[in-house]
Amino acid sequence: MPLSSHPGLAAQHVQHTLRMLAVAVAQLEASLRESESSVNTLSNSFTRMVGQLEATAKSPAHEALASELEDLHAETVRCVVSFQFFDKMAQRLGHVKTGLQDLADLIGDPARLEDDSSWLTLQQSIRNRYTMKEERDMFDAILQGATVEAALAAYLEAIAKPAANESDDIELF
């Protein structure tokens, strides 16, 4: 028997879905809050270390250590650049959290749940949060029916190609 013939059962399933979405949103928010302080501390420490190494390397009193300081500076910069994935992860988790909350709000509103334009608005809102073209392409591919695996494979292939203007500059998102 279809759920539509049991409106109480359909409403109960919607409530269960909303609760599960709320759990997912709460877990994501807890993870973001717990990691934010640690990530900020590490980022600030790395940045201070780079600044201190640059100042020390330029100091005439440490000319004998210049080569070692340059190597340490280069390694510290590589660590900071590698560490950027935490910022990207936090940004993505934030997008997922907001998207799940927006989805829960839509599902919880019977008038919007049945309105196609509300779903299109939700999809456009989620898509617009993505800052990378590759993320928007992955989103579009999935909405057009691609499997998660296929869309993810295309995404990973696209981001593996080095950008023409790629540099070692430190960029926190």
ZADO-1210 file (C-alpha; in nm, 4 decimals, padded with zeros to 6 digits):
<atoms>
<atom x="00.0000" y="00.0000" z="00.0000" code="MET" pos="1"/>
<atom x="00.1453" y="00.3433" z="-00.0870" code="PRO" pos="2"/>
<atom x="00.2271" y="00.5812" z="00.1957" code="LEU" pos="3"/>
<atom x="-00.0166" y="00.8363" z="00.0562" code="SER" pos="4"/>
<atom x="-00.3024" y="00.6056" z="00.1590" code="SER" pos="5"/>
<atom x="-00.1746" y="00.6331" z="00.5203" code="HIS" pos="6"/>
<atom x="-00.1165" y="01.0064" z="00.5827" code="PRO" pos="7"/>
<atom x="-00.0333" y="00.9451" z="00.9494" code="GLY" pos="8"/>
<atom x="00.2375" y="00.6974" z="00.8542" code="LEU" pos="9"/>
<atom x="00.3844" y="00.9371" z="00.5956" code="ALA" pos="10"/>
<atom x="00.3916" y="01.2172" z="00.8547" code="ALA" pos="11"/>
<atom x="00.5617" y="00.9842" z="01.1013" code="GLN" pos="12"/>
<atom x="00.8289" y="00.8982" z="00.8426" code="HIS" pos="13"/>
<atom x="00.8840" y="01.2669" z="00.7736" code="VAL" pos="14"/>
<atom x="00.9313" y="01.3275" z="01.1476" code="GLN" pos="15"/>
<atom x="01.1823" y="01.0404" z="01.1691" code="HIS" pos="16"/>
<atom x="01.3666" y="01.1819" z="00.8679" code="THR" pos="17"/>
<atom x="01.3735" y="01.5289" z="01.0240" code="LEU" pos="18"/>
<atom x="01.5139" y="01.3901" z="01.3498" code="ARG" pos="19"/>
<atom x="01.7844" y="01.1994" z="01.1654" code="MET" pos="20"/>
<atom x="01.8753" y="01.5123" z="00.9690" code="LEU" pos="21"/>
<atom x="01.8893" y="01.7056" z="01.2966" code="ALA" pos="22"/>
<atom x="02.1296" y="01.4456" z="01.4404" code="VAL" pos="23"/>
<atom x="02.3526" y="01.4792" z="01.1314" code="ALA" pos="24"/>
<atom x="02.3476" y="01.8601" z="01.1558" code="VAL" pos="25"/>
<atom x="02.4300" y="01.8480" z="01.5281" code="ALA" pos="26"/>
<atom x="02.7197" y="01.6076" z="01.4708" code="GLN" pos="27"/>
<atom x="02.8627" y="01.8249" z="01.1954" code="LEU" pos="28"/>
<atom x="02.8289" y="02.1392" z="01.4073" code="GLU" pos="29"/>
<atom x="02.9961" y="01.9701" z="01.7061" code="ALA" pos="30"/>
<atom x="03.2857" y="01.8572" z="01.4859" code="SER" pos="31"/>
<atom x="03.3277" y="02.2035" z="01.3380" code="LEU" pos="32"/>
<atom x="03.3244" y="02.3748" z="01.6771" code="ARG" pos="33"/>
<atom x="03.5663" y="02.1275" z="01.8350" code="GLU" pos="34"/>
<atom x="03.8139" y="02.1473" z="01.5495" code="SER" pos="35"/>
<atom x="03.7994" y="02.5238" z="01.4959" code="GLU" pos="36"/>
<atom x="04.0019" y="02.6154" z="01.8042" code="SER" pos="37"/>
<atom x="04.2700" y="02.3556" z="01.7369" code="SER" pos="38"/>
<atom x="04.2960" y="02.4482" z="01.3708" code="VAL" pos="39"/>
<atom x="04.3250" y="02.8173" z="01.4558" code="ASN" pos="40"/>
<atom x="04.5950" y="02.7464" z="01.7154" code="THR" pos="41"/>
<atom x="04.7966" y="02.5366" z="01.4704" code="LEU" pos="42"/>
<atom x="04.7550" y="02.7876" z="01.1874" code="SER" pos="43"/>
<atom x="04.8657" y="03.0757" z="01.4100" code="ASN" pos="44"/>
<atom x="05.1623" y="02.8740" z="01.5395" code="SER" pos="45"/>
<atom x="05.2784" y="02.7847" z="01.1895" code="PHE" pos="46"/>
<atom x="05.2388" y="03.1443" z="01.0754" code="THR" pos="47"/>
<atom x="05.4401" y="03.2744" z="01.3744" code="ARG" pos="48"/>
<atom x="05.7094" y="03.0123" z="01.3109" code="MET" pos="49"/>
<atom x="05.7400" y="03.1166" z="00.9475" code="VAL" pos="50"/>
<atom x="05.7691" y="03.4817" z="01.0517" code="GLY" pos="51"/>
<atom x="06.0321" y="03.4031" z="01.3133" code="GLN" pos="52"/>
<atom x="06.2294" y="03.1901" z="01.0695" code="LEU" pos="53"/>
<atom x="06.2201" y="03.4664" z="00.8085" code="GLU" pos="54"/>
<atom x="06.3404" y="03.7231" z="01.0633" code="ALA" pos="55"/>
<atom x="06.6146" y="03.4930" z="01.1952" code="THR" pos="56"/>
<atom x="06.7349" y="03.4019" z="00.8455" code="ALA" pos="57"/>
<atom x="06.7793" y="03.7727" z="00.7662" code="LYS" pos="58"/>
<atom x="06.9679" y="03.8438" z="01.0888" code="SER" pos="59"/>
<atom x="07.3432" y="03.8933" z="01.0359" code="PRO" pos="60"/>
<atom x="07.4155" y="03.7231" z="01.3705" code="ALA" pos="61"/>
<atom x="07.2964" y="03.3914" z="01.2309" code="HIS" pos="62"/>
<atom x="07.4768" y="03.3828" z="00.8981" code="GLU" pos="63"/>
<atom x="07.6286" y="03.0434" z="00.9804" code="ALA" pos="64"/>
<atom x="07.2803" y="02.8973" z="01.0229" code="LEU" pos="65"/>
<atom x="07.1314" y="03.0607" z="00.7136" code="ALA" pos="66"/>
<atom x="07.1197" y="02.7426" z="00.5044" code="SER" pos="67"/>
<atom x="06.9617" y="02.5370" z="00.7834" code="GLU" pos="68"/>
<atom x="06.7116" y="02.8143" z="00.8550" code="LEU" pos="69"/>
<atom x="06.6160" y="02.8330" z="00.4871" code="GLU" pos="70"/>
<atom x="06.5533" y="02.4567" z="00.4828" code="ASP" pos="71"/>
<atom x="06.3474" y="02.4782" z="00.8022" code="LEU" pos="72"/>
<atom x="06.1545" y="02.7724" z="00.6613" code="HIS" pos="73"/>
<atom x="06.0774" y="02.5823" z="00.3404" code="ALA" pos="74"/>
<atom x="05.9629" y="02.2772" z="00.5379" code="GLU" pos="75"/>
<atom x="05.7416" y="02.4908" z="00.7628" code="THR" pos="76"/>
<atom x="05.5800" y="02.6530" z="00.4597" code="VAL" pos="77"/>
<atom x="05.5167" y="02.3050" z="00.3102" code="ARG" pos="78"/>
<atom x="05.3529" y="02.2019" z="00.6398" code="CYS" pos="79"/>
<atom x="05.1279" y="02.5071" z="00.6414" code="VAL" pos="80"/>
<atom x="05.0249" y="02.4495" z="00.2804" code="VAL" pos="81"/>
<atom x="04.9536" y="02.0831" z="00.3530" code="SER" pos="82"/>
<atom x="04.7575" y="02.1835" z="00.6602" code="PHE" pos="83"/>
<atom x="04.5157" y="02.3835" z="00.4463" code="GLN" pos="84"/>
<atom x="04.3075" y="02.0720" z="00.3916" code="PHE" pos="85"/>
<atom x="04.1649" y="02.1237" z="00.7416" code="PHE" pos="86"/>
<atom x="04.0258" y="02.4592" z="00.6361" code="ASP" pos="87"/>
<atom x="03.8769" y="02.3099" z="00.3213" code="LYS" pos="88"/>
<atom x="03.7262" y="02.0242" z="00.5219" code="MET" pos="89"/>
<atom x="03.5719" y="02.2640" z="00.7745" code="ALA" pos="90"/>
<atom x="03.4290" y="02.4730" z="00.4926" code="GLN" pos="91"/>
<atom x="03.2795" y="02.1655" z="00.3250" code="ARG" pos="92"/>
<atom x="03.1347" y="02.0321" z="00.6498" code="LEU" pos="93"/>
<atom x="02.9795" y="02.3727" z="00.7089" code="GLY" pos="94"/>
<atom x="02.8184" y="02.3594" z="00.3648" code="HIS" pos="95"/>
<atom x="02.6884" y="02.0078" z="00.4298" code="VAL" pos="96"/>
<atom x="02.5505" y="02.1115" z="00.7694" code="LYS" pos="97"/>
<atom x="02.3705" y="02.4125" z="00.6230" code="THR" pos="98"/>
<atom x="02.2407" y="02.2098" z="00.3289" code="GLY" pos="99"/>
<atom x="02.1065" y="01.9389" z="00.5593" code="LEU" pos="100"/>
<atom x="01.9388" y="02.1993" z="00.7790" code="GLN" pos="101"/>
<atom x="01.7837" y="02.3662" z="00.4739" code="ASP" pos="102"/>
<atom x="01.6642" y="02.0255" z="00.3513" code="LEU" pos="103"/>
<atom x="01.5135" y="01.9491" z="00.6929" code="ALA" pos="104"/>
<atom x="01.3353" y="02.2861" z="00.6899" code="ASP" pos="105"/>
<atom x="01.1917" y="02.2108" z="00.3459" code="LEU" pos="106"/>
<atom x="01.0799" y="01.8594" z="00.4391" code="ILE" pos="107"/>
<atom x="00.9242" y="01.9887" z="00.7603" code="GLY" pos="108"/>
<atom x="00.7091" y="02.2444" z="00.5781" code="ASP" pos="109"/>
<atom x="00.4218" y="02.0629" z="00.4021" code="PRO" pos="110"/>
<atom x="00.3536" y="02.3567" z="00.1692" code="ALA" pos="111"/>
<atom x="00.7156" y="02.3723" z="00.0509" code="ARG" pos="112"/>
<atom x="00.7563" y="01.9935" z="00.0416" code="LEU" pos="113"/>
<atom x="00.5083" y="01.9670" z="-00.2456" code="GLU" pos="114"/>
<atom x="00.6338" y="02.2793" z="-00.4276" code="ASP" pos="115"/>
<atom x="00.8796" y="02.2093" z="-00.7105" code="ASP" pos="116"/>
<atom x="01.0114" y="02.5659" z="-00.7034" code="SER" pos="117"/>
<atom x="01.1082" y="02.5222" z="-00.3364" code="SER" pos="118"/>
<atom x="01.3208" y="02.2213" z="-00.4309" code="TRP" pos="119"/>
<atom x="01.4837" y="02.4122" z="-00.7159" code="LEU" pos="120"/>
<atom x="01.5540" y="02.7060" z="-00.4825" code="THR" pos="121"/>
<atom x="01.7109" y="02.4672" z="-00.2292" code="LEU" pos="122"/>
<atom x="01.9284" y="02.3079" z="-00.4973" code="GLN" pos="123"/>
<atom x="02.0428" y="02.6467" z="-00.6276" code="GLN" pos="124"/>
<atom x="02.1150" y="02.7696" z="-00.2749" code="SER" pos="125"/>
<atom x="02.3299" y="02.4641" z="-00.2011" code="ILE" pos="126"/>
<atom x="02.5089" y="02.4893" z="-00.5364" code="ARG" pos="127"/>
<atom x="02.5830" y="02.8587" z="-00.4847" code="ASN" pos="128"/>
<atom x="02.7709" y="02.7838" z="-00.1606" code="ARG" pos="129"/>
<atom x="03.0395" y="02.5942" z="-00.3486" code="TYR" pos="130"/>
<atom x="03.3458" y="02.8060" z="-00.4148" code="THR" pos="131"/>
<atom x="03.5251" y="02.5667" z="-00.6490" code="MET" pos="132"/>
<atom x="03.4114" y="02.5022" z="-01.0057" code="LYS" pos="133"/>
<atom x="03.4918" y="02.1329" z="-00.9570" code="GLU" pos="134"/>
<atom x="03.2504" y="02.1136" z="-00.6626" code="GLU" pos="135"/>
<atom x="02.9727" y="02.2750" z="-00.8659" code="ARG" pos="136"/>
<atom x="03.0452" y="02.0327" z="-01.1516" code="ASP" pos="137"/>
<atom x="03.0191" y="01.7372" z="-00.9104" code="MET" pos="138"/>
<atom x="02.6895" y="01.8742" z="-00.7740" code="PHE" pos="139"/>
<atom x="02.5524" y="01.9200" z="-01.1276" code="ASP" pos="140"/>
<atom x="02.6604" y="01.5708" z="-01.2320" code="ALA" pos="141"/>
<atom x="02.4802" y="01.4099" z="-00.9380" code="ILE" pos="142"/>
<atom x="02.1639" y="01.6123" z="-00.9984" code="LEU" pos="143"/>
<atom x="02.1753" y="01.4984" z="-01.3618" code="GLN" pos="144"/>
<atom x="02.1799" y="01.1355" z="-01.2481" code="GLY" pos="145"/>
<atom x="02.5482" y="01.0460" z="-01.2209" code="ALA" pos="146"/>
<atom x="02.6404" y="00.8072" z="-00.9428" code="THR" pos="147"/>
<atom x="02.8324" y="00.9416" z="-00.6448" code="VAL" pos="148"/>
<atom x="03.1297" y="00.7292" z="-00.7492" code="GLU" pos="149"/>
<atom x="03.1324" y="00.8653" z="-01.1061" code="ALA" pos="150"/>
<atom x="03.0885" y="01.2265" z="-00.9969" code="ALA" pos="151"/>
<atom x="03.3580" y="01.1898" z="-00.7318" code="LEU" pos="152"/>
<atom x="03.5982" y="01.0305" z="-00.9796" code="ALA" pos="153"/>
<atom x="03.5483" y="01.3228" z="-01.2214" code="ALA" pos="154"/>
<atom x="03.5981" y="01.5682" z="-00.9342" code="TYR" pos="155"/>
<atom x="03.9196" y="01.4020" z="-00.8182" code="LEU" pos="156"/>
<atom x="04.0521" y="01.3956" z="-01.1730" code="GLU" pos="157"/>
<atom x="03.9728" y="01.7652" z="-01.2193" code="ALA" pos="158"/>
<atom x="04.1421" y="01.8766" z="-00.8967" code="ILE" pos="159"/>
<atom x="04.4478" y="01.6611" z="-00.9663" code="ALA" pos="160"/>
<atom x="04.5325" y="01.8754" z="-01.2687" code="LYS" pos="161"/>
<atom x="04.7654" y="02.1536" z="-01.1562" code="PRO" pos="162"/>
<atom x="04.6287" y="02.5012" z="-01.2084" code="ALA" pos="163"/>
<atom x="04.8240" y="02.7291" z="-01.4384" code="ALA" pos="164"/>
<atom x="04.8649" y="02.9872" z="-01.1619" code="ASN" pos="165"/>
<atom x="04.9340" y="02.7430" z="-00.8790" code="GLU" pos="166"/>
<atom x="05.1939" y="02.8626" z="-00.6279" code="SER" pos="167"/>
<atom x="05.3279" y="02.7860" z="-00.2827" code="ASP" pos="168"/>
<atom x="05.1438" y="03.0813" z="-00.1295" code="ASP" pos="169"/>
<atom x="04.9647" y="03.0066" z="00.1930" code="ILE" pos="170"/>
<atom x="04.5919" y="03.0500" z="00.1576" code="GLU" pos="171"/>
<atom x="04.3518" y="02.9761" z="00.4399" code="LEU" pos="172"/>
<atom x="03.9881" y="02.9424" z="00.3366" code="PHE" pos="173"/>
</atoms>
